[in-house]
Amino acid sequence: MKMRVTSSSHSGLGEWLVQRVSAVYLGVFLVFLVVRFSFWPIADFDSWRSWFALSWVRVFWLLAFGSLLLHAWIGMRSVFMDYVKPFRVRLALTLVFASGLLASALWVIEILFGRGA
């Protein structure tokens, strides 16, 4: 009987799927933005603000940033795990990167749904 031994508690399939779904969403969102701003450009700050006042616009932007942050997290975590061998250095890099992503996420949420939104 052959035993299967895995070196990580994470399945590569789930990470692969999240990266592909996030990449597809970001690609579709980018095409939407190019079409939107090509045919209906925003002329001034008031127009920009009224466009962002729509809830669905803010939700789609939040999904885009969330996809970007997830995509970056999975990619950089894989790079750190594969190429940074000393545990303490890998842990420090992972914590710094995770802190930066968390700060970015909170900043985006504040921008999209905060007091001034």
PAZAPA-4460 file (N, C-alpha, C; in steps of 0.05 Angstrom, whole numbers, plus 32768, in hexadecimal, padded with zeros to 4 digits):
% residues 117
    n_x    n_y    n_z   ca_x   ca_y   ca_z    c_x    c_y    c_z   seq   type   mol
   8011   7FE9   8000   8000   8000   8000   8012   8019   8000     1      M     A
   800C   802B   7FEE   801C   8043   7FEB   800F   805A   7FFB     2      K     A
   801F   8067   800B   8015   807E   801B   801C   8098   800D     3      M     A
   8009   80A9   800D   800D   80C4   8001   8016   80D8   8016     4      R     A
   802D   80E4   8012   8037   80F7   8025   8038   8113   8017     5      V     A
   802D   8126   8024   802E   8141   8019   803E   8153   802C     6      T     A
   804C   8166   8020   805E   8176   8030   8050   8190   803A     7      S     A
   8038   8195   8030   802B   81AE   8037   800E   81A8   803E     8      S     A
   8002   81B8   804F   7FE6   81B4   8056   7FD4   81C1   8041     9      S     A
   7FE0   81CF   802E   7FD0   81DC   8019   7FCF   81CC   8000    10      H     A
   7FB8   81CB   7FF4   7FB6   81BE   7FDA   7FBC   81D2   7FC5    11      S     A
   7FCC   81C9   7FB2   7FD3   81DB   7F9C   7FBC   81E1   7F8A    12      G     A
   7FA8   81CF   7F88   7F91   81D3   7F77   7F81   81EC   7F7F    13      L     A
   7F7C   81EF   7F99   7F6D   8206   7FA3   7F7B   8220   7F9D    14      G     A
   7F95   8221   7FA1   7FA4   8239   7F9C   7FA5   823F   7F7E    15      E     A
   7FA8   822A   7F6E   7FA8   822D   7F51   7F8D   8238   7F47    16      W     A
   7F78   822E   7F52   7F5D   8237   7F4A   7F58   8254   7F52    17      L     A
   7F60   825C   7F6A   7F5D   8278   7F73   7F6D   828A   7F61    18      V     A
   7F86   8282   7F5A   7F96   8293   7F48   7F89   8296   7F2D    19      Q     A
   7F7E   8281   7F22   7F72   8282   7F07   7F59   8292   7F07    20      R     A
   7F48   828E   7F1C   7F2F   829D   7F1D   7F34   82BB   7F21    21      V     A
   7F47   82C1   7F33   7F4E   82DD   7F37   7F5A   82EA   7F1F    22      S     A
   7F6A   82DB   7F10   7F76   82E6   7EF7   7F61   82EB   7EE2    23      A     A
   7F4E   82D9   7EE0   7F38   82DC   7ECC   7F27   82F5   7ED4    24      V     A
   7F20   82F7   7EEE   7F10   830E   7EF6   7F1F   8328   7EF0    25      Y     A
   7F39   8329   7EF7   7F48   8342   7EF2   7F4A   8348   7ED4    26      L     A
   7F4D   8334   7EC3   7F4D   8338   7EA7   7F33   8343   7E9C    27      G     A
   7F1D   8337   7EA5   7F02   8340   7E9C   7EFD   835D   7EA6    28      V     A
   7F05   8362   7EBF   7F01   837C   7ECB   7F12   8391   7EBC    29      F     A
   7F2A   838A   7EB4   7F3A   839D   7EA4   7F2E   83A3   7E89    30      L     A
   7F24   838F   7E7C   7F16   8393   7E62   7EFE   83A5   7E67    31      V     A
   7EEE   83A0   7E7C   7ED7   83B2   7E82   7EE0   83CF   7E85    32      F     A
   7EF6   83D3   7E95   7EFF   83EE   7E9A   7F08   83FC   7E80    33      L     A
   7F17   83ED   7E6F   7F20   83F9   7E56   7F08   8401   7E44    34      V     A
   7EF4   83EF   7E42   7EDC   83F6   7E33   7ECD   840D   7E3F    35      V     A
   7ECA   840C   7E59   7EBB   8421   7E68   7EC7   843C   7E63    36      R     A
   7EE2   843E   7E67   7EEF   8458   7E65   7EF5   8460   7E48    37      F     A
   7EF4   844E   7E36   7EF8   8454   7E1A   7EDE   8461   7E0E    38      S     A
   7EC8   8455   7E14   7EAF   845F   7E09   7EA1   8474   7E1A    39      F     A
   7EA4   8473   7E34   7E98   8486   7E46   7EAC   8491   7E5A    40      W     A
   7EBE   84A2   7E51   7ED3   84AD   7E63   7EC7   84BE   7E79    41      P     A
   7ED5   84BF   7E8F   7ECC   84CF   7EA5   7EDB   84EA   7EA3    42      I     A
   7ECC   8500   7EA2   7ED8   8519   7E9C   7EE3   8528   7EB4    43      A     A
   7ED6   8525   7ECB   7EDF   8535   7EE2   7EDB   8525   7EFC    44      D     A
   7EE3   8531   7F12   7EE2   8523   7F2C   7EC5   851D   7F34    45      F     A
   7EB3   852F   7F2E   7E97   852A   7F36   7E8B   8512   7F27    46      D     A
   7E92   850F   7F0E   7E89   84F8   7EFE   7E95   84DE   7F0A    47      S     A
   7EAF   84E0   7F11   7EBC   84C9   7F1C   7EAF   84C1   7F37    48      W     A
   7EA9   84D5   7F47   7E9D   84D0   7F61   7E81   84C4   7F5E    49      R     A
   7E71   84CE   7F4B   7E56   84C4   7F47   7E57   84A7   7F3D    50      S     A
   7E6C   84A1   7F2C   7E6E   8485   7F23   7E75   8472   7F3A    51      W     A
   7E87   847B   7F4B   7E8F   846B   7F62   7E79   846A   7F78    52      F     A
   7E65   847B   7F76   7E4F   847B   7F89   7E3D   8463   7F85    53      A     A
   7E3E   8457   7F6D   7E2E   8440   7F67   7E39   8428   7F76    54      L     A
   7E28   8419   7F84   7E31   8403   7F95   7E3E   83ED   7F85    55      S     A
   7E33   83E7   7F6D   7E3E   83D1   7F5E   7E5A   83D7   7F54    56      W     A
   7E60   83F1   7F4F   7E7B   83F9   7F46   7E8F   83F4   7F5D    57      V     A
   7E87   83FC   7F75   7E99   83F8   7F8C   7E9D   83DA   7F92    58      R     A
   7E88   83CA   7F8F   7E8A   83AD   7F94   7E9D   83A0   7F7F    59      V     A
   7E9A   83A8   7F66   7EAC   839C   7F51   7EC9   83A5   7F55    60      F     A
   7ECD   83BE   7F5E   7EE9   83C7   7F64   7EF3   83B7   7F7C    61      W     A
   7EE3   83B3   7F90   7EEB   83A4   7FA8   7EF3   8387   7FA0    62      L     A
   7EE2   837B   7F8F   7EE9   8360   7F85   7F03   8360   7F75    63      L     A
   7F08   8375   7F66   7F21   8376   7F57   7F39   8378   7F69    64      A     A
   7F37   838A   7F7D   7F4E   838C   7F90   7F51   8373   7FA0    65      F     A
   7F3A   8367   7FA8   7F3C   834D   7FB7   7F49   8338   7FA6    66      G     A
   7F42   8336   7F8D   7F4E   8323   7F7B   7F6C   8328   7F78    67      S     A
   7F73   8341   7F75   7F8F   8349   7F72   7F9F   8341   7F8B    68      L     A
   7F94   8347   7FA3   7FA2   8340   7FBB   7FA4   8322   7FC0    69      L     A
   7F8F   8313   7FBA   7F90   82F6   7FBC   7FA5   82EA   7FA8    70      L     A
   7FA4   82F4   7F90   7FB7   82EB   7F7C   7FD4   82F0   7F84    71      H     A
   7FD9   8308   7F8F   7FF4   830F   7F98   7FFC   82FE   7FB0    72      A     A
   7FE9   82FA   7FC2   7FF0   82EA   7FDA   7FF8   82CE   7FD3    73      W     A
   7FE8   82C1   7FC2   7FEE   82A5   7FBA   8009   82A4   7FAB    74      I     A
   800D   82B6   7F99   8025   82B6   7F89   803E   82BB   7F9A    75      G     A
   803D   82CF   7FAA   8055   82D6   7FBA   805A   82C1   7FD0    76      M     A
   8045   82B6   7FDB   8048   82A1   7FEF   8055   8288   7FE3    77      R     A
   804E   8282   7FCB   805A   826C   7FBD   8078   8272   7FB7    78      S     A
   807E   828A   7FAF   809A   8292   7FAA   80AA   8290   7FC4    79      V     A
   809F   829A   7FDA   80AD   8299   7FF3   80B2   827C   7FFC    80      F     A
   809E   826B   7FF9   80A0   824F   8001   80B4   8240   7FF0    81      M     A
   80B5   8246   7FD6   80C6   8237   7FC4   80E3   8241   7FC4    82      D     A
   80E8   825A   7FC8   8102   8265   7FC3   8110   8271   7FDC    83      Y     A
   8102   8276   7FF1   810E   8280   800A   810F   8269   801E    84      V     A
   8127   825E   8021   812A   8246   8031   812C   824B   804F    85      K     A
   813B   8260   8059   813C   8264   8076   8120   826B   8081    86      P     A
   8118   825C   8095   80FD   825F   809F   80F7   827B   80A9    87      F     A
   8109   8286   80B9   8105   82A1   80C4   8103   82B7   80AF    88      R     A
   8113   82B5   809B   8112   82C8   8085   80F7   82C6   8076    89      V     A
   80F0   82AD   8071   80D6   82A8   8063   80BF   82B2   8073    90      R     A
   80BF   82AD   808E   80AA   82B6   809F   80A9   82D5   80A0    91      L     A
   80C0   82E1   80A1   80C1   82FF   80A2   80B6   830A   8088    92      A     A
   80BF   82FF   8071   80B5   8309   8058   8097   8305   8055    93      L     A
   808D   82EE   805D   8071   82E8   805C   8061   82FB   806D    94      T     A
   806A   8300   8085   805C   8313   8097   805C   832F   808D    95      L     A
   8072   8338   8082   8073   8353   8077   8061   8356   805F    96      V     A
   8061   8342   804D   8050   8342   8035   8033   8341   803D    97      F     A
   802C   832F   8050   8010   832C   8059   8007   8346   8066    98      A     A
   8018   8353   8075   8010   836D   8082   800B   8382   806D    99      S     A
   801C   8383   8059   8018   8396   8043   7FFE   8392   8034   100      G     A
   7FF7   8378   802F   7FDE   8372   8021   7FC6   8378   8033   101      L     A
   7FC8   8373   804D   7FB2   8379   805F   7FAE   8397   8060   102      L     A
   7FC4   83A6   8063   7FC1   83C3   8063   7FB5   83CE   8049   103      A     A
   7FBD   83C3   8033   7FB2   83CB   8019   7F94   83C5   8018   104      S     A
   7F8C   83AD   8022   7F70   83A5   8022   7F5F   83B8   8033   105      A     A
   7F69   83BF   804A   7F5B   83D1   805C   7F59   83ED   804F   106      L     A
   7F6E   83F6   8042   7F6E   8410   8035   7F59   8411   801F   107      W     A
   7F58   83FC   800E   7F45   83FA   7FF8   7F28   83FA   8003   108      V     A
   7F24   83EB   8018   7F09   83EB   8024   7F01   8406   802E   109      I     A
   7F14   8414   803B   7F0F   842F   8044   7F09   8442   802D   110      E     A
   7F18   8440   8018   7F13   8451   8000   7EF8   844C   7FF4   111      I     A
   7EF1   8433   7FF0   7ED8   842C   7FE2   7EBF   842E   7FF4   112      L     A
   7EC1   8429   800E   7EA9   8428   801E   7EAC   8439   8038   113      F     A
   7EC0   8449   8039   7EC5   8459   8051   7EB4   8471   8054   114      G     A
   7EBC   8483   8065   7EAC   849B   806B   7EA7   84AD   8052   115      R     A
   7EBB   84B0   8041   7EB8   84C2   802A   7EA9   84B5   8013   116      G     A
   7EA4   849B   8014   7E98   848E   7FFD   7E7B   8494   7FF9   117      A     A
***
